[in-house]
C-alpha cells in the first residue's frame, strides 16, 4: 500500500545479467544483498535497463546467434510478471539496451542482424534505424556487428559500437541522428559519423551528457583491450585524442553503467565479476566474483517507503 506512505529516501540498486545461467541478479551498490530475481535458463540475456517510475526491468535475450530467435522481455523490479515484449525472431541477436522514457522507446543493437533498432515500450512499432549489411556473407563480417548503444535524447543523437573480429583492431564507435534523414533509409544514411576507429573490441557504452564524455568497455588483448575507456563526445574530426584508459586487467569486459550522481561507474566481465570505480578510474573495487558469465548491468535509484 505504497500510496499511504511518504517516500523517505532513495537507495541505489544494481541489476545485472548472467548470460550462461539465464539469470538476472539484483544487489546493493556494494555487492551486498545479492538476489536472483529472474531465472529463465539458456536464453543468453545481454542488455538490461530499469524504468523505476513504471516498476519495470527490460532485458534482451540473444538466443541462438545463428537462429534469428532473439527477444526482449520485461518484468517487475522484483522479477515478477515476466512479459515478452519483442517475441523470438522480432530481432536477431539483441545486445545492449537503452530506455528513452520521455518518448516511450526502447533502443538496442542487433549484432547478427547488423542493425540498430527501436520500438515502443510495449514492443509495438519495431523500427530499424541503421542497417550495416544484409545476408549471410555480411553476417560473417564482425565489422558489421552492432553491439553497444547509448542515447542523447535531448541532443537528438544515438551512439553505437561495432566491434570487429577478435583482437583485430577493427572496433569503431559511431554517431547518428535519432531520426533517419528524409529521403534516406537505414542502409543509406548520410548522417553517420565515425567518432573512433582502430579500437580493440568496443562493447557497451554509456554517456555523461553534462560533461559531454562517453565511456565504454573494450575487450581484446592488453594493453588497450579488456579496459574501461572514456573520451570527449564532441571533439572535431582531426582533433580527437586517443581515448583515456581508466582501468585495465578485466576478464572479457562487457557491462557498463554510470552513476553520475554518485560520480562512479559499475562494470561487469565475462569471468563473473562486478566492479565499481570513480569516474576517473580511481578507487576501483571488486564487489562480486564468480557469479557466472556476466553481461549487461544497470544502476537505478529506487524509492524507499517509510
C-alpha positions in Angstrom: 0.0 0.0 0.0 2.7 2.4 -1.0 0.3 5.3 -1.7 -0.4 5.6 2.1 3.2 6.3 2.9 5.7 9.0 2.0 8.9 8.4 0.3 11.6 8.6 2.9 14.6 8.4 0.6 16.0 6.6 -2.4 18.6 3.8 -2.4 20.8 2.7 -5.2 20.4 -0.8 -6.7 22.3 -2.8 -9.3 20.7 -5.2 -11.8 23.0 -7.4 -13.9 22.8 -10.4 -16.1 24.3 -13.9 -16.2 24.4 -15.0 -19.8 25.4 -18.6 -19.1 22.7 -19.2 -16.4 20.0 -17.0 -17.9 19.6 -15.1 -14.7 19.0 -11.5 -13.5 20.7 -10.5 -10.3 19.9 -7.6 -8.0 22.3 -6.3 -5.4 23.2 -3.2 -3.4 25.9 -1.0 -4.9 28.5 -2.5 -2.5 27.6 -6.0 -3.7 25.6 -7.0 -0.6 22.1 -8.4 -0.5 22.7 -10.3 -3.7 19.5 -11.9 -5.1 18.5 -13.9 -8.2 15.2 -12.3 -9.3 14.8 -14.0 -12.7 16.0 -17.4 -13.7 15.0 -18.4 -17.2 17.7 -20.7 -18.4 19.6 -20.6 -21.7 18.2 -17.5 -23.4 21.5 -15.7 -23.2 20.5 -12.3 -21.7 22.8 -9.4 -22.6 21.4 -5.9 -22.2 19.3 -4.5 -19.3 17.6 -1.2 -18.4 15.4 -0.1 -15.5 12.3 2.0 -15.6 11.9 3.0 -12.0 8.7 5.0 -12.4 6.9 2.1 -14.1 8.5 -0.5 -11.7 9.9 -2.4 -14.7 13.1 -4.1 -15.8 13.7 -4.7 -19.6 16.3 -7.1 -20.9 17.5 -8.5 -24.2 17.9 -12.2 -24.9 20.4 -13.1 -27.7 19.1 -16.6 -28.1 21.0 -18.8 -30.6 23.2 -16.4 -32.5 22.7 -18.4 -35.7 18.9 -18.9 -35.4 17.4 -15.4 -35.6 15.4 -16.0 -32.4 16.4 -13.0 -30.2 13.8 -11.5 -27.9 13.2 -8.7 -25.4 11.4 -9.3 -22.1 10.1 -7.2 -19.2 9.4 -7.9 -15.5 8.6 -6.0 -12.3 11.6 -4.8 -10.3 11.3 -7.9 -8.1 11.3 -10.2 -11.1 7.6 -10.9 -11.1 5.1 -10.6 -14.0 7.5 -11.6 -16.8 6.2 -10.4 -20.2 7.6 -10.9 -23.7 7.9 -7.5 -25.4 9.6 -8.5 -28.6 8.9 -12.2 -29.4 11.6 -14.5 -30.6 12.6 -13.6 -34.2 11.5 -10.0 -33.8 15.2 -9.2 -33.5 18.1 -11.4 -34.4 20.8 -11.1 -31.6 19.9 -8.1 -29.4 22.7 -6.7 -27.3 22.9 -3.6 -25.2 19.6 -1.9 -24.5 18.7 1.7 -23.7 15.5 3.4 -22.5 14.1 6.7 -23.8 11.5 7.2 -21.1 10.5 10.7 -22.4 9.3 9.3 -25.8 8.4 5.8 -24.6 11.0 4.0 -26.7 13.5 1.1 -26.3 16.7 1.2 -28.4 19.0 -1.7 -28.9 21.8 -3.0 -31.1 21.2 -6.2 -33.0 24.6 -8.0 -33.6 24.0 -10.7 -36.2 21.0 -8.6 -37.5 23.6 -5.9 -38.3 21.2 -3.3 -37.1 20.4 -0.5 -34.6 16.7 -0.8 -33.7 13.9 0.7 -31.5 10.4 0.0 -30.5 7.7 1.3 -28.3 7.8 0.2 -24.7 5.2 -2.5 -25.3 7.2 -3.9 -28.3 5.0 -2.3 -31.0 6.3 -0.3 -33.9 9.6 -2.0 -34.3 12.0 0.1 -36.5 15.4 -0.4 -38.0 17.4 2.9 -37.7 20.8 1.7 -39.0 21.5 -1.3 -41.3 25.1 -2.2 -41.8 24.7 -5.3 -44.0 22.4 -8.0 -45.3 22.6 -11.7 -46.0 24.9 -14.5 -44.7 28.1 -13.2 -46.2 27.8 -9.9 -44.5 26.7 -11.6 -41.3 30.0 -13.4 -41.0 31.8 -10.0 -41.1 32.2 -8.9 -37.5 33.0 -5.4 -38.5 29.3 -5.0 -39.3 28.1 -6.2 -35.9 26.4 -3.6 -33.8 26.9 -4.2 -30.1 26.7 -1.3 -27.6 24.4 1.7 -27.7 23.8 5.0 -25.9 21.4 7.9 -26.3 21.5 11.6 -26.2 17.7 12.2 -26.4 17.8 16.0 -25.9 20.6 16.3 -28.5 18.8 14.0 -30.9 21.7 11.6 -31.3 22.4 7.9 -30.8 25.8 6.3 -30.4 26.8 2.7 -31.0 29.8 0.3 -31.3 30.8 -2.1 -34.0 33.4 -4.5 -32.5 35.1 -6.2 -35.4 36.9 -9.5 -35.3 38.6 -10.6 -32.1 41.8 -8.7 -31.4 41.8 -7.3 -34.9 41.8 -3.6 -34.0 38.7 -3.1 -36.2 36.4 -1.7 -33.5 34.6 1.6 -34.1 32.2 4.0 -32.4 29.6 5.8 -34.5 27.1 8.6 -34.0 24.0 9.5 -36.0 20.7 11.3 -35.5 17.9 9.6 -33.7 15.7 10.1 -36.8 16.6 8.9 -40.3 17.0 11.9 -42.6 14.1 12.3 -45.0 14.6 10.5 -48.3 17.1 8.1 -46.8 16.9 4.6 -45.3 18.6 2.7 -42.6 21.2 1.3 -45.1 21.8 4.6 -46.9 22.1 7.2 -44.2 24.4 10.1 -44.9 24.4 11.4 -41.3 26.5 8.6 -39.8 29.8 9.8 -38.3 32.7 7.7 -37.2 34.0 9.0 -33.9 36.7 6.5 -33.1 38.2 3.6 -35.0 41.1 1.1 -34.6 39.8 0.1 -31.2 40.3 -3.5 -29.9 36.7 -4.6 -29.4 34.4 -1.8 -28.1 31.3 -3.3 -26.3 28.9 -1.4 -24.0 28.5 2.4 -24.0 27.3 5.0 -21.5 27.3 8.8 -21.6 27.9 11.7 -19.2 25.9 14.2 -21.1 26.5 17.1 -18.7 30.3 16.9 -19.2 29.9 15.5 -22.8 32.1 12.5 -22.2 31.5 8.9 -23.5 32.6 5.8 -21.6 32.9 2.3 -23.0 34.2 -1.2 -22.2 36.7 -2.7 -24.7 37.5 -6.4 -24.9 40.6 -7.8 -26.6 44.2 -8.2 -25.6 46.2 -5.8 -23.3 47.3 -3.1 -23.1 44.3 -1.4 -24.8 41.9 -4.4 -24.5 39.9 -5.5 -21.5 39.7 -2.0 -20.3 37.3 0.8 -19.5 37.8 3.9 -21.6 36.5 7.4 -22.0 36.8 10.3 -24.5 35.1 13.6 -25.3 31.9 13.1 -27.3 32.2 16.3 -29.4 35.8 16.7 -30.5 36.1 17.7 -34.1 37.5 15.3 -36.7 41.3 15.6 -36.8 41.3 16.9 -33.3 40.4 13.7 -31.4 42.9 12.4 -29.0 43.4 8.7 -28.1 40.8 7.5 -25.6 41.8 7.6 -22.0 42.1 4.1 -20.4 40.6 4.3 -16.9 41.4 0.8 -15.7 42.7 -2.5 -17.1 43.0 -6.2 -16.5 39.4 -7.1 -16.8 38.5 -10.6 -17.9 36.4 -10.0 -21.1 34.9 -6.6 -20.2 31.3 -6.2 -21.1 28.7 -4.4 -19.0 29.0 -0.7 -18.0 26.6 1.6 -16.0 27.3 5.1 -14.8 26.0 6.6 -11.6 26.5 10.2 -12.4 25.0 11.5 -9.2 27.5 9.4 -7.2 30.3 10.1 -9.6 31.1 6.4 -10.1 30.7 3.5 -12.5 29.9 -0.2 -12.4 31.4 -2.8 -14.7 30.9 -6.5 -15.3 33.1 -9.0 -17.0 32.5 -12.4 -18.6 34.5 -14.1 -15.8 31.8 -13.3 -13.4 33.0 -10.2 -11.5 31.3 -6.9 -10.7 33.5 -3.8 -10.1 33.0 -0.2 -9.1 35.3 2.8 -9.5 35.2 6.5 -9.6 34.5 8.1 -13.0 38.2 8.7 -13.4 39.0 5.1 -12.8 40.4 5.5 -9.3 39.1 3.8 -6.2 38.4 0.6 -8.1 36.8 -2.2 -6.0 35.8 -5.7 -6.8 32.3 -6.1 -5.5 31.5 -9.7 -6.5 33.3 -12.6 -8.1 32.4 -15.9 -9.8 28.8 -15.1 -10.4 28.6 -16.7 -13.9 29.2 -15.2 -17.3 28.1 -11.6 -16.6 27.0 -9.3 -19.4 24.8 -6.1 -19.0 24.4 -4.1 -15.9 22.2 -1.2 -14.9 22.2 1.1 -11.9 18.9 2.7 -10.5 17.9 4.8 -7.6 14.8 3.1 -6.1 12.3 4.8 -3.7 12.4 3.5 -0.1 9.0 3.9 1.6 8.5 4.6 5.3 
